[in-house]
Amino acid sequence: MRLRDVLKVILCLLMVTFLICGCQAKTEPSGEKGGASQTPAKTTQLKIAAGGMGSALYLAGGAMEEYLRGKANIPNLMATAQTTGGFVENLRLVEKGEADLGITGTSTLYQSLHSSGPFKEEKACQNIQALFPIWVGATHWVTYRADLRTLGDLKGKHVNVGPAGSATITNAEITLRAAGIWDNVKKDSQDWSEGVRLLQDGIIDALTSSGPVPFPAVQEAATVVGRKLRFIELGEDVCNNVLKSHPELMKVVVPKNSYGEGIPERDYETCGYVAYVVANKNVPEEVVYEVMNALLSDSGQKFLVDSVNGIKSGFEKLPGFEPLEPVGIKMHPGAVRYWKEKGVNVPSALVP
């Protein structure tokens, strides 16, 4: 065979090889339907505004993060819980889009939408929408002192009213003003864990917290060896004054023995709210829908309740429409889609 013929054969073989390799590259499985090569989907970073150390918010936000990251099996979703001051700060973060989801209460939601309370110098929130109830919150007033029986007994005393940015500090002011002693108590504004330490050391006389039952910091205070934790009664007049001036709140009962035998000694009547998971309205509908499917699944609910027992009180109120209507907030389209697919009729007042 002549050299020219040999070169032609080699060239033909090379062309066939290139064609085969090219076909294989185009048909390489990509994991997508039809085997077509596609750019990987963009990961959604979901930031959850939770709470501070010693709070149920902190534990609940961490539990939501853990479930969404490791157990929910939502493709391309990364959830991260961030430490915050509490309900008030959470709403500000979600409103600005600095957090995607947050936990807050109906009372704080109402204030944020009506520029009242801690939001009185701010523009009414417009970017927040509701997802689902996560607990019923109660205002606790507790002490180790046997002589502090009613809220009026705190006149002239030293109390911890909770950290700035929390619903606790707001409800502390509401209840102390209803008792007529807001200006007659010495107030610290520490987080819940530090508040328990101050109470145990006798530096403060009482502390308050607003959250689900059992509330972690109150549990901690109740387990201090050699100290008897006592609940300070608000009284019927104080409760009525609170509800008259703050219709966004409601009567709540902390059942006796919630924190151990005799703590409280009898059902503790107080004021409270329903806490909700909320979202910035710009979070995509599909993302919220998938989050709802995950967290409200049987395994999702069990995981959250096992993490924070008080969450059970919120899930008992599902779908939780009734407490939202007086607040004036809308539900997120992803939440509306979720409930409609479950065959639940969403009130028109809540549909955006």
C-alpha positions as CSV (number, residue, x, y, z in Angstrom):
1,M,0.0,0.0,0.0
2,R,1.3,3.4,-1.0
3,L,2.1,6.0,1.8
4,R,-0.7,8.2,0.6
5,D,-3.3,5.4,0.9
6,V,-2.0,4.6,4.4
7,L,-2.4,8.3,5.5
8,K,-6.0,8.3,4.2
9,V,-6.8,5.2,6.3
10,I,-5.3,6.8,9.4
11,L,-7.2,10.0,8.8
12,C,-10.5,8.1,8.4
13,L,-9.9,6.2,11.7
14,L,-9.2,9.4,13.5
15,M,-12.4,11.0,12.3
16,V,-14.5,8.0,13.3
17,T,-12.9,8.1,16.8
18,F,-13.7,11.8,17.2
19,L,-17.3,11.2,16.2
20,I,-17.8,8.3,18.7
21,C,-16.3,10.4,21.6
22,G,-18.5,13.3,20.7
23,C,-21.6,11.2,20.8
24,Q,-20.7,9.7,24.1
25,A,-20.1,13.1,25.6
26,K,-23.5,14.4,24.5
27,T,-25.4,11.3,25.8
28,E,-23.6,11.0,29.2
29,P,-26.3,10.7,31.9
30,S,-26.7,13.9,33.9
31,G,-29.3,12.8,36.4
32,E,-31.9,15.0,34.7
33,K,-35.0,13.8,32.9
34,G,-34.2,12.8,29.3
35,G,-30.4,12.5,30.0
36,A,-29.8,16.1,28.7
37,S,-26.8,17.9,30.2
38,Q,-28.0,20.9,32.3
39,T,-26.5,23.5,34.6
40,P,-27.0,22.4,38.3
41,A,-29.9,24.2,40.0
42,K,-28.9,27.2,42.1
43,T,-28.9,26.5,45.9
44,T,-31.4,28.5,47.9
45,Q,-30.0,29.9,51.1
46,L,-32.8,30.2,53.7
47,K,-32.0,32.4,56.7
48,I,-34.2,31.8,59.8
49,A,-34.5,34.6,62.4
50,A,-34.7,32.6,65.7
51,G,-33.9,34.0,69.2
52,G,-31.4,34.3,72.0
53,M,-29.7,31.7,74.3
54,G,-32.1,30.3,76.9
55,S,-35.2,31.0,74.8
56,A,-37.7,28.7,73.1
57,L,-37.1,30.7,69.9
58,Y,-33.4,29.8,69.9
59,L,-34.3,26.1,70.2
60,A,-37.1,26.2,67.7
61,G,-35.0,28.0,65.1
62,G,-32.2,25.4,65.5
63,A,-34.7,22.6,65.2
64,M,-36.1,24.0,62.0
65,E,-32.6,24.4,60.6
66,E,-31.6,20.9,61.5
67,Y,-34.8,19.3,60.0
68,L,-34.6,21.3,56.7
69,R,-30.9,20.7,56.3
70,G,-30.7,17.1,57.1
71,K,-34.0,15.4,57.1
72,A,-36.4,17.2,54.8
73,N,-34.8,16.1,51.5
74,I,-35.5,19.4,49.7
75,P,-33.1,19.6,46.8
76,N,-30.8,22.7,46.7
77,L,-32.1,24.2,50.0
78,M,-29.7,25.2,52.7
79,A,-31.3,26.6,56.0
80,T,-29.4,28.5,58.6
81,A,-30.8,29.8,62.0
82,Q,-29.5,33.0,63.3
83,T,-29.4,34.3,66.9
84,T,-31.5,37.4,67.5
85,G,-33.0,39.4,70.2
86,G,-36.5,37.9,69.7
87,F,-39.9,38.7,68.1
88,V,-39.4,42.4,67.5
89,E,-35.9,42.0,65.9
90,N,-37.2,39.0,63.9
91,L,-39.9,41.1,62.3
92,R,-37.4,43.8,61.4
93,L,-35.1,41.3,59.8
94,V,-37.8,39.6,57.8
95,E,-39.3,42.9,56.7
96,K,-35.9,44.1,55.4
97,G,-35.2,40.8,53.7
98,E,-32.2,40.2,56.0
99,A,-33.9,37.0,57.0
100,D,-36.2,34.9,54.9
101,L,-38.2,33.2,57.7
102,G,-38.7,34.2,61.3
103,I,-40.8,33.4,64.4
104,T,-42.9,36.0,66.0
105,G,-46.2,36.5,67.9
106,T,-49.6,37.8,67.0
107,S,-49.2,40.7,69.4
108,T,-45.9,41.8,67.9
109,L,-47.3,41.3,64.4
110,Y,-50.2,43.6,65.1
111,Q,-47.8,46.2,66.5
112,S,-45.5,46.0,63.4
113,L,-48.5,46.4,61.0
114,H,-50.0,49.3,62.9
115,S,-46.8,51.2,63.9
116,S,-47.5,50.8,67.6
117,G,-45.5,49.6,70.7
118,P,-41.8,49.1,69.8
119,F,-42.6,50.0,66.2
120,K,-44.3,53.4,66.9
121,E,-41.5,55.4,65.3
122,E,-41.3,53.0,62.2
123,K,-43.2,52.7,59.0
124,A,-45.7,49.9,59.1
125,C,-44.3,46.5,57.9
126,Q,-45.5,45.6,54.4
127,N,-43.3,42.6,53.4
128,I,-44.3,40.0,56.0
129,Q,-46.7,37.1,55.4
130,A,-47.8,34.3,57.7
131,L,-47.1,30.5,57.3
132,F,-48.3,28.5,60.3
133,P,-48.8,28.6,64.1
134,I,-45.9,27.2,66.1
135,W,-46.9,27.7,69.7
136,V,-49.2,29.4,72.2
137,G,-47.1,31.8,74.3
138,A,-47.8,32.8,77.9
139,T,-46.4,35.6,80.0
140,H,-44.6,34.2,83.1
141,W,-43.7,36.2,86.2
142,V,-41.6,34.1,88.6
143,T,-39.5,34.5,91.8
144,Y,-37.9,32.6,94.6
145,R,-39.3,35.0,97.2
146,A,-42.4,33.8,99.1
147,D,-43.5,37.4,99.9
148,L,-43.9,38.3,96.2
149,R,-47.4,36.9,95.6
150,T,-49.0,39.4,93.2
151,L,-47.6,41.8,90.5
152,G,-48.3,44.7,92.8
153,D,-45.8,43.3,95.2
154,L,-43.0,44.1,92.7
155,K,-43.3,47.8,93.4
156,G,-39.8,49.0,94.4
157,K,-38.3,45.7,93.5
158,H,-35.5,44.7,91.0
159,V,-36.7,42.6,88.0
160,N,-35.4,41.3,84.7
161,V,-37.7,42.2,81.8
162,G,-36.0,40.3,79.1
163,P,-33.6,41.4,76.3
164,A,-34.2,44.3,73.9
165,G,-35.9,43.2,70.7
166,S,-38.0,40.5,72.4
167,A,-41.7,40.1,73.0
168,T,-40.9,39.5,76.6
169,I,-39.8,43.1,77.2
170,T,-42.9,44.4,75.5
171,N,-45.2,42.2,77.5
172,A,-43.3,43.1,80.7
173,E,-44.1,46.7,80.1
174,I,-47.7,46.0,79.2
175,T,-48.3,43.9,82.4
176,L,-46.5,46.2,84.8
177,R,-48.3,49.3,83.4
178,A,-51.6,47.4,83.8
179,A,-50.6,46.9,87.4
180,G,-49.7,50.6,87.7
181,I,-46.0,50.0,88.7
182,W,-44.0,50.2,85.5
183,D,-42.2,53.4,86.8
184,N,-41.8,51.9,90.3
185,V,-39.6,48.9,89.6
186,K,-35.8,48.7,88.9
187,K,-35.4,47.0,85.5
188,D,-32.7,44.9,84.0
189,S,-32.7,43.9,80.4
190,Q,-30.7,40.7,80.2
191,D,-31.3,37.6,78.2
192,W,-33.1,34.7,79.8
193,S,-30.1,32.6,80.8
194,E,-28.4,35.6,82.5
195,G,-31.7,36.5,84.1
196,V,-31.9,33.0,85.7
197,R,-28.4,33.5,87.1
198,L,-29.2,36.9,88.5
199,L,-32.3,35.5,90.1
200,Q,-30.4,32.5,91.6
201,D,-27.7,34.9,93.0
202,G,-30.3,37.1,94.6
203,I,-29.3,40.2,92.5
204,I,-32.9,40.5,91.1
205,D,-36.1,39.7,92.8
206,A,-38.1,38.4,89.9
207,L,-38.0,37.8,86.2
208,T,-40.5,37.5,83.3
209,S,-40.6,35.5,80.1
210,S,-43.1,35.2,77.3
211,G,-43.2,32.0,75.4
212,P,-44.4,28.4,75.1
213,V,-45.0,26.2,78.1
214,P,-42.6,24.9,79.3
215,F,-40.3,27.9,78.7
216,P,-36.6,26.8,78.8
217,A,-35.3,29.5,81.2
218,V,-38.2,29.0,83.6
219,Q,-37.5,25.3,83.5
220,E,-33.9,26.0,84.4
221,A,-34.9,28.2,87.3
222,A,-37.3,25.6,88.5
223,T,-34.6,22.9,88.7
224,V,-32.2,24.9,90.9
225,V,-31.5,22.7,93.9
226,G,-32.7,24.1,97.2
227,R,-34.8,26.9,95.7
228,K,-38.6,26.9,95.3
229,L,-39.8,28.7,92.2
230,R,-43.0,30.6,92.6
231,F,-45.4,32.2,90.1
232,I,-46.4,35.8,90.7
233,E,-50.1,36.2,90.1
234,L,-51.2,38.9,87.7
235,G,-54.7,39.0,89.1
236,E,-58.1,39.4,87.3
237,D,-57.9,43.2,87.3
238,V,-54.5,43.3,85.6
239,C,-55.5,40.7,83.0
240,N,-58.7,42.7,82.2
241,N,-56.7,45.9,81.9
242,V,-54.2,44.3,79.6
243,L,-56.9,42.9,77.3
244,K,-58.8,46.1,77.2
245,S,-55.8,48.1,76.0
246,H,-54.3,45.3,73.9
247,P,-56.9,43.4,72.0
248,E,-54.2,41.6,70.1
249,L,-53.4,39.6,73.3
250,M,-55.5,36.9,74.8
251,K,-56.0,35.0,78.1
252,V,-53.7,32.0,78.5
253,V,-53.4,29.5,81.2
254,V,-50.2,27.8,82.4
255,P,-51.4,24.5,83.8
256,K,-50.4,23.6,87.4
257,N,-47.3,21.4,87.7
258,S,-46.1,22.5,84.3
259,Y,-42.6,22.9,85.8
260,G,-42.6,20.1,88.3
261,E,-44.7,19.3,91.3
262,G,-46.3,22.4,92.7
263,I,-44.8,24.7,90.0
264,P,-47.2,26.5,89.6
265,E,-49.3,25.3,92.5
266,R,-52.5,25.9,90.6
267,D,-53.5,26.9,87.1
268,Y,-51.8,30.3,86.4
269,E,-54.0,32.7,84.5
270,T,-52.1,35.2,82.4
271,C,-52.0,37.0,79.0
272,G,-50.4,35.7,75.9
273,Y,-50.4,35.3,72.1
274,V,-50.1,32.7,69.3
275,A,-46.6,32.5,67.7
276,Y,-46.3,32.1,64.0
277,V,-43.6,31.3,61.5
278,V,-43.6,34.2,59.0
279,A,-41.8,34.8,55.7
280,N,-40.7,37.8,53.6
281,K,-43.2,38.0,50.7
282,N,-40.3,37.8,48.2
283,V,-39.4,34.2,49.2
284,P,-40.5,32.1,46.2
285,E,-43.8,30.4,46.5
286,E,-42.3,27.0,45.7
287,V,-39.7,27.3,48.5
288,V,-42.4,28.2,51.1
289,Y,-44.6,25.4,49.8
290,E,-41.8,22.8,50.2
291,V,-40.9,24.1,53.7
292,M,-44.5,23.8,54.7
293,N,-44.7,20.2,53.3
294,A,-41.5,19.3,55.2
295,L,-42.1,20.9,58.6
296,L,-45.8,20.0,58.8
297,S,-45.3,16.4,57.7
298,D,-45.8,13.8,60.5
299,S,-42.1,13.4,60.9
300,G,-41.5,17.1,60.7
301,Q,-44.0,17.9,63.4
302,K,-42.7,15.1,65.6
303,F,-39.1,16.3,65.3
304,L,-40.0,19.9,66.2
305,V,-42.2,18.9,69.2
306,D,-39.5,16.6,70.4
307,S,-37.1,19.5,70.2
308,V,-39.4,22.1,71.9
309,N,-42.4,20.5,73.7
310,G,-44.3,23.8,73.7
311,I,-44.6,23.6,69.8
312,K,-47.3,21.0,70.3
313,S,-49.7,23.8,71.4
314,G,-49.2,25.6,68.1
315,F,-49.7,22.5,66.0
316,E,-53.0,21.9,67.9
317,K,-54.2,25.1,66.3
318,L,-53.4,24.2,62.7
319,P,-54.2,25.7,60.2
320,G,-54.3,28.6,62.6
321,F,-56.4,31.1,60.5
322,E,-58.6,32.5,63.3
323,P,-55.9,34.4,65.3
324,L,-54.5,36.0,62.2
325,E,-57.6,37.8,61.0
326,P,-57.7,40.4,63.7
327,V,-54.0,41.1,63.2
328,G,-54.6,42.2,59.5
329,I,-51.8,40.1,58.0
330,K,-51.9,38.0,54.8
331,M,-50.7,34.5,54.3
332,H,-47.8,33.7,51.9
333,P,-48.9,32.3,48.5
334,G,-46.9,29.2,49.3
335,A,-48.8,28.6,52.5
336,V,-52.1,29.3,50.7
337,R,-51.2,26.7,48.0
338,Y,-50.3,24.2,50.7
339,W,-53.6,24.5,52.6
340,K,-55.7,24.4,49.4
341,E,-53.9,21.2,48.3
342,K,-54.9,19.8,51.7
343,G,-58.5,20.6,50.9
344,V,-58.6,23.4,53.5
345,N,-60.6,26.6,52.7
346,V,-58.4,29.7,53.3
347,P,-60.4,32.7,54.4
348,S,-60.4,35.4,51.6
349,A,-59.2,38.0,54.1
350,L,-55.9,36.1,54.4
351,V,-55.3,35.5,50.7
352,P,-52.8,38.0,49.3
